[in-house]
Amino acid sequence: MTTAFISHQDCGLHNMGPEHPESPIRLLAIQKVLQKTGLIEQLKQMESVHVTPEQIQLAHANLHQTRLEMKQPSEGVVYADEDTALCPDSLHAASLAAGSTVLATNQVLTEKVDNAFCAVRPPGHHAEHNAAMGFCFFNNVAIGAMHALLQPNVNRVAIVDFDVHHCNGTVDIFKDKPEVLVCSTFQHPYYPERYSDIQRDNIVNCPIEAHTRASVFREQLEKHWLPAIQNHKPDILFISAGFDAHHEDPMADLNLTEEDYRWATQLLMDAARTTCGGRIVSVLEGGYNPVALAFSVQAHIEVLAGH
C-alpha cells in the first residue's frame, strides 16, 4: 500500500492572528507526531503545487478568486467574513492547499499511489461557489472532485465529510450535480447552519446533537453513508478529514477519539475497495487542539497506509 503525503511549508504562512484557532501550529503538530512515530518515512512525501485559475473555476464563480485578490492586504489582516481573515500570504497558501488535491487526484487516478493525504491549510469545505467563509477561501475537495470528473473513466465521485461542522460549501457546489455524492456528519444545531436540511438524492446529511456518544457517529456512517456509497458506485472517493469532533477539541461538543477516526477510515477504505478500487484522496479540514489533531491524523494515515 502506497500512501502519498502532500504538504508544503508555505501553508504555514497564512496567519490570521495569534488568537485565531486556525493556526500554523496545526500543521507543525501533525509533522512533529508523524516524524516522532516514524510514520512519515513510510509515506511517499510530495510537495504541494499551486492550483490554476481554471481549476479554481471548476468549483467557484469566475470572479471568486479575483474578488479575494482584491481584498488581500499588503500588510496586516483584512476580514473576508467575521472569522475569515486574509494576510499577505493567505492566497499563496490557499492556492497550494487547493493544488494539493489536484496533485493527489492525479497521483491516485494514474495509480502512482493507492491513496493520498493532503496536510494543508487553509481548509476548504465551507467555501461556497461564490463565497469565502468559515476559515475557507477555496473549496479544496470540490476542486479536486471536479478535476477528477474531467479525467477518463471517471463518471461519478463521492465526497464524505466527518468534520464537526457541516460542509455547506461542498453541498452548495454539488447540490445540483447528481454525479457527485456528498455525505456529511456534523454537530447540529451549530455553525454554519446553511444547507443542513437540503433535500437532494445525492446529499446525505447526518446531523448529530451536541454531547452525543461516539457510537451514534458510527451508527450514522453504517446506516447512511455506507449504503449511499455502495449505491452511488463512485470512481474515486474524497474525504474531507476534519478532526474537530474530537472530545478534546475546543470548537465543538462531540465525543470522538482517535479510535473513532481509525474505525471510520477503515470503513471508508473497505467501501472504496469494493466500489472504486480503493482510490481515496483525503484532505485536512478542521481540528483545533493541536495534540488531538496530530494523533487523530496519525490514526487516519495509519489506516490509509495499511497498518
WOJO-V111253 format. One record per backbone hydrogen bond with DSSP energy under -1.0 kcal/mol. CO is the residue of the C=O (numbers start at 0). NH is the residue of the N-H. If there is no record, write none. Layout:
co,nh
CO,NH
CO,NH
This chain:
co,nh
1,113
1,114
2,43
3,116
4,45
5,118
6,47
7,10
8,11
9,12
16,19
20,22
22,25
23,27
24,28
25,29
26,30
27,31
28,32
29,33
30,34
31,35
32,36
33,39
38,41
39,42
42,44
43,4
45,6
51,55
52,56
55,58
55,59
60,63
62,66
63,67
64,68
65,69
67,71
77,85
80,83
83,79
83,80
85,77
86,89
88,92
89,93
90,94
91,95
92,96
93,97
94,50
94,98
95,99
97,101
98,102
99,103
100,104
101,105
102,106
103,107
104,108
105,109
106,111
106,112
107,110
114,3
115,281
116,5
117,119
117,283
123,126
124,168
124,169
128,60
130,127
132,135
135,132
137,139
138,142
139,143
140,144
141,145
142,146
143,147
144,148
146,149
147,150
150,153
155,234
156,180
157,237
158,182
159,239
160,184
163,186
165,167
166,170
167,171
168,172
169,173
170,174
173,176
176,179
178,156
180,158
181,203
182,160
183,205
185,207
189,192
194,197
199,202
201,181
203,183
205,185
207,187
208,211
212,215
213,217
214,218
215,219
216,220
217,221
218,222
219,223
219,224
220,225
223,227
224,228
225,229
226,230
227,231
228,232
235,157
236,280
237,159
238,240
238,282
239,161
239,241
240,284
244,255
245,248
252,210
255,246
256,260
257,261
258,262
259,263
260,264
261,265
262,266
263,267
264,268
265,269
266,270
267,271
268,272
269,273
270,274
271,275
271,277
275,278
278,236
279,115
280,238
281,117
282,240
285,242
288,292
289,293
290,294
291,295
292,296
293,297
294,298
295,299
296,300
297,301
298,302
299,303
300,304
301,306
302,305
